[in-house]
Amino acid sequence: MFFEKKEEKSSMELEIFEQAEILEHLLSTHVNDSNYILFDVPTDIQKVVLVASGSSYHCARYAADLFGDIANVEARAMYSSEFLLKSAVPHDSDILYVFITQSGETTDTNKALKRAKEFGVRTLCITNKKGSTIWQASDFQIDCHAGEEKSIAATKSLTTQMLCCTLLALKYAAIKGLDIADYIIQLKTLPEMLRETYTLQPEIAKMAKFLAKFKNIVITADGISYALAKEASLKIKETSYINVISMILGEFMHGHVAVLNNKHPLIYINDSELSYTAIRNLNKIKEDYDPPICIIGKSNEKVETEYNINIDCESDIVKSFCIVVISQLLALEVAETLGRNVDKPKGLHKVVV
């Protein structure tokens, strides 16, 4: 049974549509008129470890790839709870630990920071709350400036974290003497590109009504887009209670693909051109299992899709933010189609500060 969408907008929807303005403010706060990134960071860093939970982990996972791609800095992402279970952790003098949390009060992330400091490593937090526990405990701090987020599903807090991580990676690229001017120019187009993304909501709603018919969904991606797939999966799960799995497409082909015998829809998320390997794998899936295939991002005429939601964008980094917003709107529309309370999902609670 599907439900009529309420005229009164949820906090989740309002917060999705705040993101263009908030990210514009964040850029003006952390980048000066000379395109200099104003973060105070240690300069002798060769490796970065990013620690977080939930949506913040997906930001960390995205940032880990970004550090390598644009700053030539080795980086890895770890779940806060996973970090606490490790008997040994990296603690060389040239490592920076970055802890990401919306509230600054995430229990396992704060415990992870406390443990990291026992090894004498330098710590930096990215949070939406000055003066929070993690803010006070960290050696360096970055303020997300997202404002209060009422909905349990992270939307604006996530994209502000992603932008802070992107700027942090660019800061280290600049420290290494790399030219970051083009990246900054691209990032300044981000607010306008998000405003264009909002106009896709009617198209996204049609895809959502189709997906809402299923109890199981598979979301796949490759490379840096895998973090975006994990976030899209979480958003749909926590707002709609649909079972959604996310996997790297290449790994999905190794046995996991058999779940498509049950005719689940498959979504592929892509922040750039569809690769030859992705086209081959998607066509192999279609031939063997014939599931409905949807693509978020640029498709290709060689792939048969049920739905394709895309926005043209010159920058892959900016495109990633647009894809995150598309995924947020998709989760919102699926949940509202099913009559869910997106702001207060059953059994979930959030620290809001």
For each residue, the residues with C-beta under 8 A, 3 or more apart:
1: 339
2: 209 212 337 338 339
3: 336 337 338 339
4:
5: 336 337
6: 9 10 336
7:
8:
9: 6 13 14
10: 6 13 14 151 332 336 342 343
11: 14 15 150 151 343
12: 15 16 151 153 155 239 328 332 342 343
13: 9 10 16 17 332 342
14: 9 10 11 17 18
15: 11 12 18 19 149 150 151 155 156
16: 12 13 19 155 156 325 328 329 332
17: 13 14 20 198
18: 14 15 21 22 147 156
19: 15 16 22 23 155 156 159 194 325
20: 17 23 24 190 191 192 194 195 198
21: 18 24 25 191
22: 18 19 25 26 145 146 147 156 159 160
23: 19 20 26 27 159 160 163 190 191 194 321
24: 20 21 27 28 190 191
25: 21 22 28 29 145
26: 22 23 29 30 144 145 160 163 164
27: 23 24 30 31 163 187 188 190 191
28: 24 25 31
29: 25 26 38 143 145
30: 26 27 37 38 39 142 164 167
31: 27 28 35 36 37 38 167 184 187
32: 35 36 38
33:
34:
35: 31 32 180 181 184
36: 31 32
37: 30 31 167 170 171 174
38: 29 30 31 32
39: 30 140 142 167 168 171
40: 140
41: 45 96 124 140 168 171 172 175
42: 45 96 122 139 140
43: 175
44: 94
45: 41 42 48 73 94 95 96 122 172
46: 73 74 94 95
47: 73 74 75 90 92 94 95 96
48: 45 64 67 73 74 75 76 95 96 97 98 172
49: 75 76 77 78 89 90 95 96 97 98
50: 60 61 63 64 75 76 77 78 97 98 99 100 165
51: 60 77 78 79 80 83 97 98 99 100 109 112 113 116
52: 56 57 59 60 77 79 80 99 100 101 106 109
53: 56 57 79 80 81 101 106 108 109
54: 57 58 154 234
55: 58 59 102 154 157 158 231 234
56: 52 53 59 60 100 101 102 106 109 154 158 161
57: 52 53 54 60 61 77 79 80 100
58: 54 55 61 62 158 227 228 230 231 234
59: 52 55 56 62 63 100 158 161 162 165 227
60: 50 51 52 56 57 63 64 77 78 98 100 165
61: 50 57 58 64 65 77 226 227 230
62: 58 59 65 66 162 165 224 227 228 320
63: 50 59 60 66 67 75 77 98 162 165 166 168 169
64: 48 50 60 61 67 68 75 76 77
65: 61 62 68 69 75 223 224 227
66: 62 63 69 70 71 165 166 169 224 317
67: 48 63 64 70 71 73 74 75 169 172
68: 64 65 71 72 73 74 75
69: 65 66 224
70: 66 67 169 170 173 178 180 183
71: 66 67 68 169 170 172 173 176 178
72: 68 173 176 178
73: 45 46 47 48 67 68 169 172 176
74: 46 47 48 67 68
75: 47 48 49 50 63 64 65 67 68
76: 48 49 50 64
77: 49 50 51 52 57 60 61 63 64
78: 49 50 51 60 82 83 86
79: 51 52 53 57 82 83
80: 51 52 53 57 83 84 99 106 108 109 111 112
81: 53 84 85 108
82: 78 79 85 86
83: 51 78 79 80 86 89 112 115 116
84: 80 81 108 111 112 115
85: 81 82
86: 78 82 83 89
87:
88:
89: 49 83 86 115 116 119
90: 47 49 95
91: 95 116 119 120 121
92: 47 95
93:
94: 44 45 46 47
95: 45 46 47 48 49 90 91 92 121 122
96: 41 42 45 47 48 49 121 122 123 124
97: 48 49 50 51 113 116 121 122 123 124
98: 48 49 50 51 60 63 123 124 125 126 165 168
99: 50 51 52 80 109 112 113 116 123 124 125 126 134 138
100: 50 51 52 56 57 59 60 109 125 126 127 161 165
101: 52 53 56 104 105 106 109 110 125 126 127 132 134
102: 55 56 106 127 128 129 144 146 149 154 157 161 351
103: 106 127 128 129 132 350 351 352 353
104: 101 125 127 128 129 131 132 133 134 135 353
105: 101 110 129 132 133 134 351 353
106: 52 53 56 80 101 102 103 109 110 134 351
107: 110 111
108: 53 80 81 84 111 112
109: 51 52 53 56 80 99 100 101 106 112 113 134
110: 101 105 106 107 113 114 133 134 137
111: 80 84 107 108 114 115
112: 51 80 83 84 99 108 109 115 116
113: 51 97 99 109 110 116 117 123 125 134 137 138
114: 110 111 117 118 137
115: 83 84 89 111 112 118 119
116: 51 83 89 91 97 99 112 113 119 121 123
117: 113 114 120 121 123 137
118: 114 115
119: 89 91 115 116
120: 91 117
121: 91 95 96 97 116 117
122: 42 45 95 96 97 139 140
123: 96 97 98 99 113 116 117 137 138 139 140
124: 41 96 97 98 99 138 139 140 141 142 168
125: 98 99 100 101 104 113 134 135 137 138 140 141 142
126: 98 99 100 101 142 144 161 164 165 168
127: 100 101 102 103 104 130 132 134 135 141 142 143 144
128: 102 103 104 143 144 145 146 147 149 157 160 353
129: 102 103 104 105 132 135 353
130: 127 135 141 143
131: 104 135 136
132: 101 103 104 105 127 129 135 136 353
133: 104 105 110 136 137
134: 99 101 104 105 106 109 110 113 125 127 137 138
135: 104 125 127 129 130 131 132 138 141
136: 131 132 133
137: 110 113 114 117 123 125 133 134
138: 99 113 123 124 125 134 135 141
139: 42 122 123 124
140: 39 40 41 42 122 123 124 125
141: 124 125 127 130 135 138
142: 30 39 124 125 126 127 164 168
143: 29 127 128 130
144: 26 102 126 127 128 157 160 161 164
145: 22 25 26 29 128 160
146: 22 102 128 149 156 157 160
147: 18 22 128 156
148: 352 353
149: 15 102 128 146 154 155 156 157 352
150: 11 15 343 352
151: 10 11 12 15 155 342 343
152: 238 343 344 345 348 349 350
153: 12 235 238 239 328 331 342 345
154: 54 55 56 102 149 157 158
155: 12 15 16 19 149 151 158 159 328
156: 15 16 18 19 22 146 147 149 159 160
157: 55 102 128 144 146 149 154 160 161
158: 55 56 58 59 154 155 161 162 231 324
159: 19 22 23 155 156 162 163 321 324 325
160: 22 23 26 128 144 145 146 156 157 163 164
161: 56 59 100 102 126 144 157 158 164 165
162: 59 62 63 158 159 165 166 320 321 324
163: 23 26 27 159 160 166 167 187 190 321
164: 26 30 126 142 144 160 161 167 168
165: 50 59 60 62 63 66 98 100 126 161 162 168 169
166: 63 66 162 163 169 170 187 317
167: 30 31 37 39 163 164 170 171 187
168: 39 41 63 98 124 126 142 164 165 171 172
169: 63 66 67 70 71 73 165 166 172 173
170: 37 70 71 166 167 173 174 180 183 184
171: 37 39 41 167 168 174 175
172: 41 45 48 67 71 73 168 169 175 176
173: 70 71 72 169 170 176 178 180 183
174: 37 170 171 177 178 180
175: 41 43 171 172
176: 71 72 73 172 173
177: 174
178: 70 71 72 173 174
179: 182
180: 35 70 170 173 174 183 184
181: 35 184 185
182: 179 185 186
183: 70 170 173 180 186 187 317
184: 31 35 170 180 181 187 188
185: 181 182 188 189
186: 182 183 189 190 314 315 317 318
187: 27 31 163 166 167 183 184 190 315 317 318
188: 27 184 185
189: 185 186 192 193 315 318
190: 20 23 24 27 163 186 187 193 194 318 321
191: 20 21 23 24 27 194 195
192: 20 189 195 196
193: 189 190 196 197 311 313 318 321 322
194: 19 20 23 190 191 197 198 321 322 325
195: 20 191 192 198 199
196: 192 193 199 200 311 322
197: 193 194 200 311 322 325 326
198: 17 20 194 195 201 325 329
199: 195 196
200: 196 197 203 204 309 311 326 329
201: 198 204 205 329 333
202: 205 206
203: 200 206 207 309
204: 200 201 207 208 309 326 329 330 333
205: 201 202 208 209 333
206: 202 203 209 210 307
207: 203 204 210 211 294 307 309 330 333
208: 204 205 211 212 330 332 333 334 337
209: 2 205 206 212 213 333 337
210: 206 207 213 265 292 306 307
211: 207 208 214 217 236 242 265 294 330 334
212: 2 208 209 240 242 334 337 338
213: 209 210
214: 211 217 242 264 265
215: 242 243
216: 242 243 244 245 259 262 264
217: 211 214 233 236 242 243 244 245 264 265 266 267
218: 244 245 246 247 252 259 260 264 265 266 267 291
219: 229 232 233 244 245 246 247 266 267 268 269
220: 229 246 247 248 249 252 266 267 268 269
221: 225 226 228 229 246 248 249 268 269 270
222: 225 226 248 249 250 270 275 277 278
223: 65 226
224: 62 65 66 69 227 228 271 320
225: 221 222 228 229 269 270 271 297 320 323
226: 61 221 222 223 229 230 246 248
227: 58 59 61 62 65 224 230 231
228: 58 62 221 224 225 231 232 269 271 320 323 324 327
229: 219 220 221 225 226 232 233 246 247 267 269
230: 58 61 226 227 233 234 246
231: 55 58 158 227 228 234 235 324 327
232: 219 228 229 235 236 244 246 267 269 296 327 330 331
233: 217 219 229 230 236 237 244 245 246
234: 54 55 58 230 231 237 238
235: 153 231 232 238 239 327 328 330 331
236: 211 217 232 233 239 240 242 244 330 331 334 335
237: 233 234 240 241 242 243 244
238: 152 153 234 235 345 348
239: 12 153 235 236 331 332 334 335 340 342 345
240: 212 236 237 331 334 335 338 340
241: 237 340 345 346
242: 211 212 214 215 216 217 236 237 334
243: 215 216 217 237
244: 216 217 218 219 232 233 236 237
245: 216 217 218 219 233 256 259
246: 218 219 220 221 226 229 230 232 233
247: 218 219 220 229 251 252 256
248: 220 221 222 226 251 252
249: 220 221 222 252 253 268 278 281 282
250: 222 253 254 277 281
251: 247 248 254 256
252: 218 220 247 248 249 256 257 281
253: 249 250 256 257 281 284 285
254: 250 251 257
255: 258
256: 245 247 251 252 253 259
257: 252 253 254 260 285 288 289
258: 255 261
259: 216 218 245 256 262 264
260: 218 257 263 264 266 285 288 289 291
261: 258 289
262: 216 259
263: 260 289 290 291
264: 214 216 217 218 259 260 291
265: 210 211 214 217 218 291 292 293 294 306
266: 217 218 219 220 260 282 285 291 292 293 294
267: 217 218 219 220 229 232 293 294 295 296
268: 219 220 221 249 278 282 293 294 295 296 297
269: 219 220 221 225 228 229 232 295 296 297 323 327
270: 221 222 225 273 274 278 295 296 297 298 299
271: 224 225 228 297 316 319 320 323
272: 297 298 316 319
273: 270 298 300
274: 270 278 279 295 297 298 299 300 303
275: 222 278 279
276: 279 280
277: 222 250 280 281
278: 222 249 268 270 274 275 281 282
279: 274 275 276 282 283 300 302 303
280: 276 277 283 284
281: 249 250 252 253 277 278 284 285
282: 249 266 268 278 279 285 286 293 303
283: 279 280 286 287 302 303
284: 253 280 281 287 288
285: 253 257 260 266 281 282 288 289 291 293
286: 282 283 289 290 291 293 303 304
287: 283 284 290
288: 257 260 284 285
289: 257 260 261 263 285 286
290: 263 286 287
291: 218 260 263 264 265 266 285 286
292: 210 265 266 306
293: 265 266 267 268 282 285 286 303 304 305 306
294: 207 211 265 266 267 268 305 306 307 308 309
295: 267 268 269 270 274 298 299 303 305 307 308 309 310
296: 232 267 268 269 270 308 309 310 323 326 327 330
297: 225 268 269 270 271 272 274 310 319 323
298: 270 272 273 274 295 310 312
299: 270 274 295 303 305 308 310
300: 273 274 279 303
301:
302: 279 283
303: 274 279 282 283 286 293 295 299 300
304: 286 293
305: 293 294 295 299 308
306: 210 265 292 293 294
307: 206 207 210 294 295
308: 294 295 296 299 305
309: 200 203 204 207 294 295 296 326 330
310: 295 296 297 298 299
311: 193 196 197 200 319 322 326
312: 298
313: 193 316 318 319 322
314: 186 318
315: 186 187 189 318 319
316: 271 272 313 319 320
317: 66 166 183 186 187 320 321
318: 186 187 189 190 193 313 314 315 321 322
319: 271 272 297 311 313 315 316 322 323
320: 62 162 224 225 228 271 316 317 323 324
321: 23 159 162 163 190 193 194 317 318 324 325
322: 193 194 196 197 311 313 318 319 325 326
323: 225 228 269 271 296 297 319 320 326 327
324: 158 159 162 228 231 320 321 327 328
325: 16 19 159 194 197 198 321 322 328 329
326: 197 200 204 296 309 311 322 323 329 330
327: 228 231 232 235 269 296 323 324 330 331
328: 12 16 153 155 235 324 325 331 332
329: 16 198 200 201 204 325 326 332 333
330: 204 207 208 211 232 235 236 296 309 326 327 333 334
331: 153 232 235 236 239 240 327 328 334 335 342
332: 10 12 13 16 208 239 328 329 335 336 342
333: 201 204 205 207 208 209 329 330 336 337
334: 208 211 212 236 239 240 242 330 331 337 338
335: 236 239 240 331 332 338 340 342
336: 3 5 6 10 332 333 339 340 342
337: 2 3 5 208 209 212 333 334
338: 2 3 212 240 334 335
339: 1 2 3 336
340: 239 240 241 335 336 345
341: 344 345
342: 10 12 13 151 153 239 331 332 335 336 345
343: 10 11 12 150 151 152
344: 152 341 348
345: 152 153 238 239 241 340 341 342 348
346: 241
347:
348: 152 238 344 345
349: 152
350: 103 152
351: 102 103 105 106
352: 103 148 149 150
353: 103 104 105 128 129 132 148
